[in-house]
Amino acid sequence: MSSALPPCPECQSEYTYHDGTRLVCPECAHEWNEGEEQDQLSLKDSVGNKIVEGDKVTLVKDLKVKGTSTVLKVGTKAVIKRIVEGDHDIDCKVDGAGPMMLKSSVVKKA
């Protein structure tokens, strides 16, 4: 079934539908106005997937934590809390290490 409605801006589901004046995604429950510009920042991870706030990511390389002897290993999981401008563009919570700023080039979407 081909739909003339746009895909969900959150999860890219093609099963969006009209609910009165708003569009709704049945898969992630995101609601938005048709034609409304989405103002949420998004980035691309190390393999080219789109990542947004709230996504779960994993590290693709070992990282030494500056100022400590701790090393974050490949596969360590993190949750993106917000996306910011600058060199270290992801503000996230890393499992076992707490809040941290990372580059989008060292993570991939989980």
One Martini backbone bead per residue (centre of mass of N, CA, C, O) as a GRO file, in nm:
protein
  110
    1MET     BB    1   0.092   0.039   0.027
    2SER     BB    2   0.059   0.365  -0.082
    3SER     BB    3   0.169   0.672   0.060
    4ALA     BB    4   0.132   1.035   0.070
    5LEU     BB    5   0.262   1.037   0.332
    6PRO     BB    6   0.491   1.111   0.543
    7PRO     BB    7   0.733   1.012   0.720
    8CYS     BB    8   0.861   0.965   1.012
    9PRO     BB    9   1.095   1.172   1.181
   10GLU     BB   10   1.190   0.954   1.396
   11CYS     BB   11   1.156   0.635   1.243
   12GLN     BB   12   1.058   0.621   0.927
   13SER     BB   13   0.775   0.545   0.906
   14GLU     BB   14   0.509   0.463   0.662
   15TYR     BB   15   0.244   0.450   0.885
   16THR     BB   16   0.104   0.710   0.858
   17TYR     BB   17  -0.159   0.930   1.001
   18HIS     BB   18  -0.457   1.087   1.035
   19ASP     BB   19  -0.561   1.309   1.330
   20GLY     BB   20  -0.710   1.533   1.200
   21THR     BB   21  -0.446   1.777   1.208
   22ARG     BB   22  -0.258   1.531   1.256
   23LEU     BB   23   0.023   1.334   1.263
   24VAL     BB   24   0.077   0.972   1.301
   25CYS     BB   25   0.269   0.721   1.469
   26PRO     BB   26   0.224   0.380   1.547
   27GLU     BB   27   0.524   0.298   1.642
   28CYS     BB   28   0.616   0.583   1.829
   29ALA     BB   29   0.388   0.820   1.878
   30HIS     BB   30   0.437   1.045   1.691
   31GLU     BB   31   0.356   1.400   1.664
   32TRP     BB   32   0.250   1.614   1.382
   33ASN     BB   33   0.249   1.868   1.161
   34GLU     BB   34   0.185   1.934   0.857
   35GLY     BB   35   0.480   2.101   0.747
   36GLU     BB   36   0.646   2.077   0.989
   37GLU     BB   37   0.935   2.173   1.120
   38GLN     BB   38   1.206   2.006   1.232
   39ASP     BB   39   1.425   2.112   1.517
   40GLN     BB   40   1.589   1.868   1.545
   41LEU     BB   41   1.885   1.754   1.590
   42SER     BB   42   2.117   1.587   1.364
   43LEU     BB   43   2.320   1.301   1.292
   44LYS     BB   44   2.604   1.113   1.202
   45ASP     BB   45   2.753   0.834   1.218
   46SER     BB   46   3.021   0.629   1.135
   47VAL     BB   47   2.803   0.476   0.912
   48GLY     BB   48   2.547   0.698   0.842
   49ASN     BB   49   2.351   0.716   1.064
   50LYS     BB   50   2.087   0.849   1.213
   51ILE     BB   51   2.105   1.070   1.499
   52VAL     BB   52   1.930   1.123   1.810
   53GLU     BB   53   1.773   1.204   2.068
   54GLY     BB   54   1.768   0.893   2.266
   55ASP     BB   55   1.968   0.727   2.150
   56LYS     BB   56   2.141   0.427   2.104
   57VAL     BB   57   2.493   0.365   2.155
   58THR     BB   58   2.819   0.266   2.029
   59LEU     BB   59   3.140   0.200   2.037
   60VAL     BB   60   3.416   0.178   1.778
   61LYS     BB   61   3.638   0.268   1.997
   62ASP     BB   62   3.888   0.324   2.191
   63LEU     BB   63   3.882   0.538   2.494
   64LYS     BB   64   4.044   0.787   2.651
   65VAL     BB   65   4.010   0.943   2.950
   66LYS     BB   66   4.055   1.247   3.034
   67GLY     BB   67   4.252   1.248   3.337
   68THR     BB   68   4.271   0.933   3.318
   69SER     BB   69   4.298   0.561   3.319
   70THR     BB   70   4.053   0.530   3.151
   71VAL     BB   71   3.888   0.286   2.931
   72LEU     BB   72   3.684   0.275   2.656
   73LYS     BB   73   3.532   0.025   2.503
   74VAL     BB   74   3.429  -0.153   2.266
   75GLY     BB   75   3.067  -0.149   2.297
   76THR     BB   76   2.996   0.073   2.459
   77LYS     BB   77   2.723   0.215   2.608
   78ALA     BB   78   2.486   0.480   2.508
   79VAL     BB   79   2.296   0.786   2.576
   80ILE     BB   80   2.138   1.041   2.421
   81LYS     BB   81   2.061   1.361   2.547
   82ARG     BB   82   2.226   1.559   2.343
   83ILE     BB   83   2.271   1.796   2.082
   84VAL     BB   84   2.562   1.975   1.981
   85GLU     BB   85   2.775   2.212   1.918
   86GLY     BB   86   3.078   2.099   1.784
   87ASP     BB   87   3.316   1.866   1.831
   88HIS     BB   88   3.155   1.759   2.082
   89ASP     BB   89   2.819   1.660   1.982
   90ILE     BB   90   2.772   1.456   2.234
   91ASP     BB   91   2.546   1.422   2.502
   92CYS     BB   92   2.608   1.160   2.741
   93LYS     BB   93   2.546   0.830   2.879
   94VAL     BB   94   2.781   0.614   3.010
   95ASP     BB   95   2.841   0.306   3.079
   96GLY     BB   96   3.033   0.326   3.379
   97ALA     BB   97   3.097   0.671   3.343
   98GLY     BB   98   2.876   0.862   3.261
   99PRO     BB   99   2.892   1.171   3.180
  100MET     BB  100   2.953   1.273   2.826
  101MET     BB  101   3.159   1.378   2.559
  102LEU     BB  102   3.113   1.311   2.208
  103LYS     BB  103   3.175   1.189   1.900
  104SER     BB  104   3.008   1.081   1.617
  105SER     BB  105   3.269   0.916   1.497
  106VAL     BB  106   3.263   0.695   1.769
  107VAL     BB  107   2.969   0.601   1.680
  108LYS     BB  108   2.684   0.373   1.686
  109LYS     BB  109   2.393   0.251   1.626
  110ALA     BB  110   2.202   0.011   1.822
   0.00000   0.00000   0.00000
